Amino acid sequence: MVEKNNGFDIIRKIGSINSVESALDLFENKLDTLHFSRIQHIRHPEVMLKIANAVKMCEPDEVYINTGSKEDKQFIRELSLKKGEESTLSMENHTIHFDLKNEQGRIIDRTFYIINEGEAVSSLAKRMLRDQAYLEVKEKMTGIMHGKIMIVGFYSRGPVGAPASNPALEITSSTYVSHSAEILYRNSYYDFDNEVTRLGHFFSNIHSEGLNRPEDLPHARVFMDRKFQTTYSFNCTYAGNTLLLKKGNHRFAVDKAVYENEGNELAEHMFITGIESPNGQITWFTGAAPSGCGKTTTAMAGHHFVGDDLAQMWIADDGTIRSINPECGIFGIVEDVNWEGDPNLMEVLRNKGTEVIWSNVLIDKGGVPQWTGNGEDPPEKGINFQGPWERGMVDENGKPVAISHPNARCTLPSSALTNYSDMAESPNGVETRVVTYSGRDSDTMPPIWATHNPDHGVVIGACIVSAATATEVGATGVKRAPWANAPFIPGSLGDYMASQFLFFNNEKIKPDKRPIMAGLNYFLTHEARGGTSKKLLGEKRDVKVWLSWLERLVHDEVEFISTPIGKIPKYEDLKHLFELIINKIYPQDLYVKQFSLYIDKIVDRIDFQIEAYGKESNIPPKLFGVLNEQREGLVNLKEKYGAVVTPSDLMEFNNR
């Protein structure tokens, strides 16, 4: 359980403003006439105190209250260009932002939960005692905005009026952060007080880039204070470390779901997309995958796009699961985004005048962004995150310097996409019928498998294993990635897992509305199935077929083969769907390679999970029950058919 307001609020202790009257006095003295009139629209006492204490601590030269108007957005954009946080590009409304060379991802080694003595947090997270964190914040953030403008933004993480939305403040001296927030979140200045009153809480984020010097980066910190739902971030610029409306507040949303609304609400690292059948019926999907593992590509594969990264889910009064996207924009990895696999996104990035902030890509001499895997001829020269670049360049270790960083990003409004759905702004959310889980699994699981029941679905999420990606500084190798959400789970994995079991088994969900839960893996390689190439055993666009098969499974329009790990497709159904959906021949020998069960690898994966979770505290016994049941079934198959069990073997086994 998270006890709110337990201990002292660091920002209030530093700022020492404890009354509305004192806050108003500070605003009147510090803000000009226009912005003082704007702040008076905000009347909620706790919101006023949070802003006032941030002003007192950071000591900016000016305070800008951002109402989200067209004029405010333009002011922020122009100031960002003037400050040099962004630069213009050749395409209208496109800008480039470069992070520090050594800050190209989340600084997980300098990211801490602020805790009280004896308080438990996730075993996968770093923590710092409140007294020590107070001293660090006081030392590093007092006066950090001298010579700068503090921008105060009021946002809704989700459509205004939705049951699972979360109001949040973004207080920053970085125009890049504020500009990004205006694209990625809903400015709710005029609704903020009412939303805080309706929902009974708000999140706060206080950030300054400091002097933005490489030598300050070792001293950068990101703090999350769960007790007071406040983040602090300083001496850093990468959006994952600074725009804490995103993953910082996602952590608070996870806490809220697990400890305040257990079994009725979820906060997930998931895309939301809709697949439309030939008869016009839309089936809504959510899907988890670690950053850099294809979430955006999978979301774009849908006919009706809502979101590519985060989902707030709840059980509605009508017995359905509903989902909203806390964001209204995309902060997407661009590596391997190209016309073949991502036509909807490429259309926006190359052919439209949509507002786009690029980060850490290469800018060629014509002012055009270029990146690894875009399918275009690379330029001879350009500028990227590490400085001047030219073809054939190598680093100090003799390794080629890539044209762009693997975690290079594009930030743009979702509404620019041709497959954008207006349902993204509905406070009622979308009715969720399929939930998928995936990671970068090159050698073990088939491309798609649906679970036998909700417990097996929760276990798929708990057991995601994925190759490390460039989204975290210093991360390497293959590691566990529970629910693709582990870096953002503040409490114990056991508590989070228990809430998942309760949610998907909740009796409020109507039996005919329970979602299909499934594993998704399109990173399987030729090498893993007897070949010599590390290339994918398939193509990115095949995901449209895997999603379409699940859509038909929801409506009982396809059959399946039962296995110990779940339900897999039959060849004839996939053959038909490949031709129908992407006009592609799907040979049976490829099907056999993709959907044969490589028993030893799956059993090893199960044993790995049993051992890892055995070291955790408070893990629900259901997890071990499901894993041991699957293990026993797989071993029985191996005894009869050997280490590789084909789909035809499985059908024979089921028909005995």
MOZIHU-V707755 format. One record per pair of residues at least 4 apart in sequence whose C-alpha atoms are under 7 Angstrom apart, sorted by the first residue. I is the first residue (numbers start at 0). J is the second residue. D is the distance in Angstrom with one decimal. If there is no record, write none. Layout:
# MOZIHU-V707755
i=[I;I]
j=[J;J]
d=[D;D]
This chain:
# MOZIHU-V707755
i=[0;1;1;2;3;3;4;4;5;8;8;9;9;10;10;10;11;11;11;13;13;14;14;14;16;16;16;16;17;18;19;19;19;19;20;21;22;22;22;22;23;24;25;25;26;26;27;30;30;30;30;31;32;33;34;34;34;35;37;38;41;41;42;42;43;43;44;45;46;47;48;49;50;51;52;53;54;54;56;56;56;57;57;57;57;57;58;58;58;58;59;59;59;59;59;59;60;60;60;60;61;61;61;62;62;62;63;63;63;63;64;64;64;65;65;65;65;66;66;67;67;67;68;69;70;71;72;73;74;75;75;75;76;76;77;78;78;79;79;79;79;79;80;80;80;84;84;85;85;85;85;86;86;86;87;87;87;88;88;88;88;88;89;89;89;90;91;92;92;92;92;93;93;93;94;94;94;95;95;95;96;96;96;96;97;97;97;98;98;98;98;98;98;99;100;100;102;103;103;103;104;104;104;104;104;104;104;105;105;105;105;105;106;106;106;106;107;109;109;109;110;110;110;110;111;111;111;111;111;111;112;112;112;112;112;112;113;113;113;113;113;113;113;113;114;114;114;114;114;115;115;116;119;120;120;120;121;121;121;121;121;122;127;127;128;129;130;131;132;133;134;135;136;137;139;143;143;144;144;147;148;149;149;149;150;150;150;151;151;151;152;152;152;153;153;153;153;153;153;153;154;154;154;154;154;154;154;154;155;155;155;155;155;155;155;155;155;156;156;156;156;156;156;156;157;157;157;157;157;157;157;158;158;158;158;159;159;160;161;161;163;163;164;165;166;166;166;166;166;167;167;167;167;168;168;168;169;169;169;169;170;170;170;171;171;171;172;172;173;173;173;174;175;176;176;176;176;177;178;179;180;181;182;182;182;183;183;183;183;183;184;184;184;185;187;190;191;192;193;194;195;195;195;202;202;202;203;203;203;204;204;204;204;204;205;205;205;206;206;206;206;207;207;207;208;208;208;208;209;209;211;211;212;215;215;216;216;219;219;219;220;220;221;221;221;221;222;222;222;223;223;223;223;224;224;224;225;225;228;230;232;235;235;236;236;237;238;239;239;243;243;244;245;246;246;247;248;249;249;250;250;250;250;251;252;252;253;253;253;253;254;254;255;255;256;256;256;256;256;257;257;257;260;261;262;262;262;262;262;263;263;263;264;264;264;265;265;265;266;266;266;267;267;267;267;268;268;268;268;268;268;269;269;269;269;269;269;269;269;270;270;270;270;270;270;270;270;270;270;271;271;271;271;271;271;271;271;271;272;272;272;272;272;272;272;272;272;273;273;273;273;273;273;273;273;274;274;274;274;274;274;274;274;275;275;275;275;275;276;276;282;282;283;283;283;283;283;284;284;284;284;285;285;285;285;286;286;286;287;287;287;287;287;288;288;288;288;288;288;289;289;290;291;291;291;292;292;293;294;294;294;295;295;295;296;296;297;298;298;298;299;300;302;303;303;303;304;304;304;305;305;305;305;306;307;309;309;310;310;310;310;311;311;311;311;312;312;312;312;313;313;313;314;314;314;314;314;315;315;315;318;318;318;319;319;319;319;320;320;321;321;321;321;322;322;322;322;323;323;323;324;327;327;328;328;328;329;329;329;329;330;330;330;330;331;331;331;332;332;332;332;333;333;333;334;334;334;334;334;335;335;335;336;336;336;336;337;337;337;337;337;337;338;338;340;340;341;342;343;343;343;344;344;345;346;346;347;347;347;347;353;354;355;355;355;356;356;356;357;357;357;358;358;358;359;359;359;359;359;359;360;360;360;360;360;360;360;360;361;361;361;361;361;361;361;361;362;362;362;362;362;362;362;363;363;363;363;363;363;363;364;370;370;371;371;379;379;380;380;380;381;381;381;382;382;382;383;383;383;388;391;392;392;393;393;393;393;394;394;394;403;405;406;406;413;414;422;422;431;432;432;432;432;433;433;433;434;434;434;434;435;435;435;435;436;436;436;436;436;436;437;437;437;437;438;438;438;438;439;439;439;440;440;440;440;440;440;441;441;441;441;442;442;442;443;443;443;444;445;445;445;446;446;446;446;447;447;447;447;447;447;448;448;448;448;448;448;449;449;449;449;449;449;449;450;450;450;450;450;450;451;451;451;452;453;453;453;453;454;454;455;455;456;456;456;457;457;457;458;458;459;459;460;460;461;461;462;462;463;463;463;463;463;464;464;464;465;465;465;465;466;466;466;467;467;467;467;467;468;480;480;481;484;490;491;492;493;493;493;493;493;494;495;496;497;497;498;499;500;501;508;508;509;515;522;523;523;523;524;524;524;524;524;525;525;525;525;525;525;525;525;526;526;526;526;528;537;541;542;543;544;544;544;544;545;546;547;548;549;550;551;551;551;552;552;557;558;558;559;559;559;559;560;560;560;560;560;561;561;561;562;562;563;563;563;564;568;569;570;570;570;571;572;573;574;574;575;576;577;577;577;577;577;578;578;578;586;587;588;589;590;591;591;591;594;595;595;595;595;596;596;596;597;597;597;597;598;598;598;598;598;599;599;600;601;602;602;603;604;605;605;605;606;607;608;609;609;610;620;621;622;623;624;625;626;627;628;629;630;631;632;633;634;635;636;637;637;640;644;644;645;646;647;648;649;650;651]
j=[258;226;258;226;226;227;226;227;226;12;227;13;133;14;52;53;15;16;52;56;137;52;55;56;21;22;48;52;48;22;23;44;47;48;24;25;26;47;48;51;27;28;29;51;30;35;35;34;35;61;62;35;36;37;38;63;64;39;64;64;47;192;47;192;47;192;48;49;50;51;52;53;54;55;56;57;58;59;140;141;142;140;141;142;143;144;142;143;144;145;144;145;146;147;148;149;145;146;147;148;147;148;149;148;149;150;148;149;150;151;150;151;152;71;150;151;152;71;188;71;72;186;72;73;74;75;76;77;78;79;174;178;80;178;81;82;174;83;84;85;174;175;84;85;86;96;175;94;95;96;175;94;95;96;93;94;95;93;94;95;366;367;365;366;367;352;352;352;353;354;355;354;355;356;355;356;357;356;357;358;356;357;358;359;358;359;384;102;103;236;237;359;384;213;384;385;237;237;406;472;237;239;406;469;470;471;472;239;240;470;471;472;110;240;471;472;471;219;220;221;125;220;221;222;125;126;127;221;222;223;125;126;127;222;223;224;126;127;128;129;132;222;223;224;118;126;127;128;129;128;129;128;490;489;490;491;488;489;490;491;492;491;131;132;132;133;134;135;136;137;138;139;140;141;143;207;209;172;207;172;172;170;171;172;170;171;172;169;170;171;168;169;170;167;168;169;186;187;188;191;166;167;168;184;185;186;187;188;159;164;165;166;167;184;185;186;187;164;165;166;184;185;325;326;161;164;165;323;324;325;326;164;424;425;426;164;426;426;426;427;311;313;325;201;191;194;195;201;202;201;202;203;244;202;203;204;203;204;205;244;204;205;206;205;206;207;206;207;177;207;208;178;179;180;238;241;242;181;182;183;184;186;328;411;412;326;327;328;329;412;326;327;328;327;191;194;195;196;197;198;199;200;201;228;229;248;228;229;230;229;230;231;243;244;230;231;232;231;232;233;241;232;233;234;233;234;235;236;233;234;234;235;216;219;234;234;235;233;234;235;232;233;231;232;233;240;230;231;232;229;230;231;247;228;229;230;229;251;251;247;241;240;241;240;241;241;242;243;246;247;248;248;249;250;487;251;252;253;487;254;487;488;489;255;256;266;257;265;266;488;258;489;259;260;260;261;264;265;266;261;495;498;264;498;498;499;501;502;505;313;314;502;312;313;314;311;312;313;310;311;312;309;310;311;484;287;308;309;310;483;484;285;286;287;288;307;308;309;310;285;286;287;294;298;306;307;308;309;310;284;285;286;298;304;305;306;307;310;283;284;285;298;301;303;304;305;306;281;282;283;284;301;302;303;304;281;282;283;301;302;303;547;550;279;280;281;282;302;280;281;432;550;429;430;431;432;433;431;432;433;434;431;433;434;435;434;435;436;435;436;437;482;483;292;294;436;437;438;483;438;483;470;332;468;470;438;439;297;298;307;308;299;307;331;300;341;542;304;306;307;304;543;418;418;419;420;418;419;420;324;419;420;423;324;329;324;325;322;323;324;325;322;323;324;325;320;321;322;323;320;321;322;318;319;320;321;508;319;320;321;507;508;509;430;508;509;512;430;431;428;429;430;431;428;429;430;431;423;428;429;423;412;413;411;412;413;410;411;412;413;408;409;410;411;408;409;410;406;407;408;409;407;408;409;370;371;372;405;407;371;372;373;340;341;372;373;341;342;345;372;373;374;342;345;539;540;345;346;347;416;417;348;416;349;350;351;351;353;415;416;415;411;409;410;411;409;410;411;408;409;410;407;408;409;383;384;403;404;407;408;368;369;370;383;384;403;404;407;368;369;370;381;382;383;402;403;366;367;368;369;381;382;383;367;368;369;378;380;381;382;381;402;403;402;403;389;390;388;389;390;387;388;389;386;387;388;387;388;403;392;399;399;400;397;398;399;400;398;399;400;407;469;469;470;419;419;428;429;514;512;513;514;515;514;515;516;514;515;516;517;516;517;518;519;459;460;482;517;518;519;463;518;519;520;463;464;465;520;465;466;522;464;465;466;520;522;523;522;523;524;527;523;524;527;597;600;601;520;520;593;594;519;520;521;593;517;518;519;520;545;567;517;518;519;565;566;567;515;516;517;518;565;566;567;455;456;516;517;565;566;455;565;566;456;457;503;504;516;458;500;459;625;460;516;517;461;499;500;462;622;463;518;481;482;481;482;481;608;479;480;481;482;483;478;479;480;477;478;479;480;476;477;478;474;475;476;477;478;474;484;485;485;488;494;495;496;497;616;617;618;619;498;499;500;501;619;502;503;504;505;512;513;513;553;535;527;535;536;528;533;534;535;536;529;530;531;532;533;534;535;536;530;531;532;533;592;541;545;546;547;548;576;577;580;549;550;551;552;553;554;555;556;557;556;557;572;568;569;566;567;568;569;566;567;568;569;650;565;566;567;566;649;629;632;633;629;573;573;574;587;590;575;576;577;578;585;579;580;581;582;583;584;585;582;583;584;590;591;592;593;594;595;645;646;646;643;644;645;646;643;644;645;601;642;643;644;602;633;637;642;643;603;642;604;605;606;630;607;608;609;626;630;610;611;612;613;623;614;624;625;626;627;628;629;630;631;632;633;634;635;636;637;638;639;640;641;642;644;648;649;649;650;651;652;653;654;655]
d=[5.6;6.8;6.6;6.3;4.4;6.2;5.1;5.6;6.0;6.2;6.4;6.2;5.8;6.0;6.0;6.6;5.4;6.3;5.8;6.4;6.5;4.5;5.3;5.4;6.1;6.5;6.8;6.0;6.8;6.4;6.2;6.1;6.9;6.7;6.2;6.3;6.2;6.6;6.1;5.4;6.1;6.3;5.9;6.9;5.4;6.2;6.1;5.8;5.3;6.8;5.9;5.9;6.2;6.4;6.2;6.3;5.7;6.4;6.5;6.7;6.9;6.3;6.8;6.8;6.3;5.9;6.2;6.1;6.4;6.1;6.0;6.3;6.3;6.2;6.1;6.0;5.6;6.7;6.8;4.9;6.3;5.9;5.1;4.5;5.2;5.2;4.9;7.0;5.6;5.9;4.5;5.1;6.5;5.4;5.7;5.8;6.0;5.5;5.5;5.9;6.8;4.7;6.2;5.7;4.8;6.0;6.8;6.0;4.8;6.2;6.1;5.1;6.6;6.1;6.7;5.9;5.2;6.8;5.4;5.9;6.3;5.5;6.2;6.2;6.2;6.3;6.3;6.1;6.0;6.1;6.0;6.2;6.5;6.1;6.2;6.0;6.7;6.1;5.3;5.6;4.9;6.0;6.2;5.0;5.5;6.1;6.0;6.0;5.3;4.7;6.9;5.3;5.3;6.8;6.3;4.5;6.5;5.6;5.4;6.9;5.0;6.6;6.9;4.9;6.2;7.0;5.6;6.2;6.4;4.7;6.5;5.7;4.8;5.9;6.5;5.0;6.1;5.7;4.7;5.7;7.0;6.0;4.8;6.8;5.5;5.2;5.6;6.2;6.5;6.0;5.7;6.7;6.7;6.5;5.9;5.4;6.4;6.4;6.6;6.8;6.6;6.8;6.9;6.7;4.8;4.8;5.1;5.6;5.7;6.3;4.8;5.9;6.3;6.9;6.5;5.7;6.7;6.8;5.2;6.4;6.7;5.9;4.6;5.9;5.0;4.7;6.1;6.2;5.0;6.4;6.4;4.6;6.2;5.7;4.8;6.1;5.9;5.1;5.8;5.4;6.6;6.5;5.9;5.0;6.0;6.6;6.0;5.0;5.5;5.7;5.7;6.6;6.8;5.6;4.5;5.8;6.6;5.5;4.7;4.5;6.4;6.8;6.7;6.2;6.2;6.0;6.5;6.4;6.1;5.9;6.0;6.0;5.4;5.5;7.0;6.9;6.0;6.7;7.0;6.4;5.7;6.8;5.6;4.7;5.8;5.5;6.0;5.9;4.6;6.8;5.8;5.1;6.4;6.2;5.0;6.6;5.7;5.6;5.0;6.6;5.8;5.2;6.2;6.3;5.4;4.5;4.9;6.8;6.4;6.7;5.8;4.4;6.1;6.7;5.4;6.5;5.9;5.4;5.0;6.0;6.4;7.0;4.1;6.0;6.9;4.6;6.7;6.4;5.8;3.9;6.1;6.5;5.5;6.5;5.3;7.0;6.5;5.5;4.1;6.1;6.1;7.0;6.8;6.4;6.8;6.6;6.4;5.0;6.4;5.3;4.4;5.6;6.9;6.2;4.7;5.9;6.4;5.0;6.5;6.8;5.8;4.8;6.3;5.9;4.7;5.5;6.9;5.2;6.4;6.4;6.4;5.8;6.0;6.1;6.8;6.9;5.8;6.4;6.7;6.1;5.5;6.7;5.9;6.2;5.5;5.5;5.2;4.1;6.5;6.5;5.0;5.4;6.8;6.7;5.5;6.1;6.1;6.2;6.0;6.0;5.4;5.4;5.9;5.2;6.0;6.7;6.4;4.6;6.3;5.7;4.8;6.2;6.1;6.8;6.1;5.0;6.4;5.9;4.6;5.6;6.3;6.6;5.0;6.6;5.4;4.6;5.1;5.8;6.4;5.0;6.2;6.9;7.0;6.6;6.1;5.9;6.4;5.6;4.7;5.9;5.7;5.8;5.8;4.5;6.9;6.6;5.5;5.1;6.4;6.2;4.6;6.7;6.8;5.6;5.2;6.0;6.9;6.5;6.4;6.7;6.1;6.7;6.7;6.8;5.9;6.2;4.9;7.0;6.9;4.4;6.0;5.1;6.0;6.3;6.9;7.0;6.2;6.2;6.8;6.4;4.9;6.0;6.2;6.2;6.2;5.8;6.1;6.9;5.0;6.4;5.7;6.7;5.0;6.5;5.0;5.7;5.1;5.2;6.3;4.8;6.0;5.8;5.9;5.5;5.3;6.9;4.7;4.0;6.7;5.6;5.7;5.7;5.6;4.3;6.7;5.9;5.0;6.3;6.0;4.7;6.3;5.8;5.2;6.3;6.7;5.6;5.8;4.6;6.4;6.3;5.6;5.8;4.7;4.2;6.8;6.8;5.1;4.7;5.4;5.3;5.2;6.6;6.3;5.8;5.2;4.1;4.9;5.9;6.6;5.6;4.5;6.8;6.4;6.8;5.3;5.0;6.3;7.0;5.8;5.3;6.6;5.4;5.4;5.7;4.7;5.5;6.7;5.9;5.4;4.3;5.9;5.3;5.8;4.7;6.4;5.5;5.3;6.4;5.1;5.4;6.7;6.9;6.9;5.7;5.4;4.3;6.4;6.2;5.3;6.5;6.4;6.3;6.8;6.3;5.0;5.7;6.6;5.7;6.1;4.7;5.8;6.9;6.4;4.9;6.4;5.4;4.3;5.7;6.2;4.8;6.2;6.4;5.9;6.0;5.8;6.1;5.0;5.4;5.1;6.2;4.5;6.4;6.7;5.9;6.7;5.8;5.9;6.1;6.1;6.0;6.8;6.1;4.9;6.7;6.3;6.5;6.7;6.5;6.9;5.5;6.4;5.6;5.7;5.2;5.6;5.1;5.6;4.6;5.4;6.7;6.4;5.9;5.0;5.7;6.9;5.9;6.5;6.2;5.7;4.9;6.4;5.6;5.3;6.3;6.7;6.7;5.5;4.4;6.6;5.7;5.5;6.7;6.4;5.8;4.6;6.2;6.9;5.5;6.1;6.5;5.5;4.4;5.0;6.3;5.7;6.7;5.8;5.7;5.5;5.3;5.2;4.7;5.7;4.9;5.3;6.7;6.5;6.8;4.8;6.8;6.8;6.3;5.8;5.6;4.1;4.5;5.4;5.4;6.2;6.1;6.3;5.7;4.5;6.9;5.2;5.4;6.5;5.8;5.7;4.5;6.6;6.1;5.5;6.6;6.3;5.3;5.7;6.0;6.9;6.2;3.9;5.5;6.7;5.9;6.4;5.5;5.5;6.9;6.3;6.8;4.5;5.8;4.7;5.9;5.9;5.5;6.1;6.0;6.9;6.3;6.3;6.3;6.7;5.8;5.3;6.8;5.2;6.6;6.8;6.7;6.6;6.1;6.5;5.5;4.8;5.7;5.0;6.7;5.9;4.6;6.4;5.6;5.2;6.3;6.1;4.9;6.4;6.0;4.7;6.8;6.2;6.1;5.6;5.7;6.9;4.6;6.4;5.4;5.6;5.1;6.2;6.1;5.4;4.2;6.0;5.4;5.6;5.4;4.6;6.1;5.4;5.3;6.3;5.5;6.5;7.0;6.5;6.3;4.3;6.6;5.8;5.9;5.1;6.0;5.9;5.6;5.3;5.6;4.2;6.4;6.0;5.2;6.4;5.5;4.5;5.5;6.5;6.5;6.4;6.9;6.7;5.8;5.7;5.1;5.0;4.2;5.1;5.4;6.3;6.0;6.5;5.8;5.4;5.8;6.5;5.6;6.9;6.9;6.7;6.9;6.8;4.3;6.2;5.0;4.8;5.8;6.6;6.3;4.7;6.3;5.8;4.7;5.5;6.2;6.8;5.7;7.0;6.4;4.9;5.8;6.5;5.9;4.9;5.6;6.3;6.2;4.8;6.6;4.5;5.3;5.7;6.8;5.7;6.9;6.5;5.6;6.2;5.1;4.2;5.5;6.9;5.5;6.5;4.8;6.9;5.8;6.1;6.8;6.4;5.5;5.2;5.5;4.4;5.4;6.6;7.0;5.6;4.7;6.3;6.3;6.7;5.5;5.3;6.9;5.8;5.3;4.8;6.8;5.8;4.1;6.3;5.3;4.9;6.6;5.7;5.6;5.7;5.6;4.5;6.1;6.5;5.5;6.9;6.5;6.3;5.9;6.5;7.0;6.4;6.4;6.3;6.5;6.6;5.1;6.5;6.2;6.4;6.4;6.0;6.2;6.5;6.6;6.0;4.4;4.5;5.4;5.7;6.5;6.1;5.2;5.3;6.3;6.9;5.7;4.4;5.4;5.6;5.7;6.4;6.4;5.8;4.1;6.3;5.9;5.2;5.5;5.7;6.8;6.9;7.0;6.1;5.4;6.4;6.9;6.5;5.9;6.1;6.7;4.9;4.2;6.4;6.4;6.4;6.4;6.2;6.2;6.0;6.2;6.1;5.7;6.5;6.2;6.4;6.6;5.9;7.0;5.8;5.6;7.0;5.5;5.5;4.4;4.7;6.6;4.8;6.5;5.5;6.0;6.2;6.3;5.1;4.4;4.8;5.2;5.5;6.1;6.8;6.7;6.1;6.1;6.1;6.1;6.1;6.4;6.5;6.2;6.3;6.1;6.3;6.9;6.1;5.0;5.9;5.8;5.5;6.7;7.0;6.7;5.7;5.5;4.9;5.7;5.4;5.2;6.2;6.4;6.5;6.0;4.7;6.6;5.9;6.9;5.1;5.3;6.2;5.9;6.9;6.6;6.0;7.0;6.7;6.2;6.2;6.0;6.5;5.4;6.1;5.6;5.6;6.1;5.4;6.6;6.3;4.1;4.9;6.1;6.6;6.2;6.3;6.1;5.9;5.6;6.3;6.7;6.6;6.5;5.4;4.3;5.8;5.7;5.1;6.4;6.5;6.0;4.7;6.6;6.0;6.3;6.7;5.3;6.1;6.0;6.3;6.2;6.2;6.1;6.1;6.1;6.4;6.2;6.4;7.0;6.1;6.1;5.9;5.8;6.6;6.8;6.3;6.2;6.3;5.9;6.1;6.2;6.1;6.1;6.3;6.2;6.2;6.3;6.4;6.3;6.3;6.7;6.0;4.4;5.4;6.0;6.0;6.9;6.4;6.3;6.2;6.1;6.1;6.2;6.4]
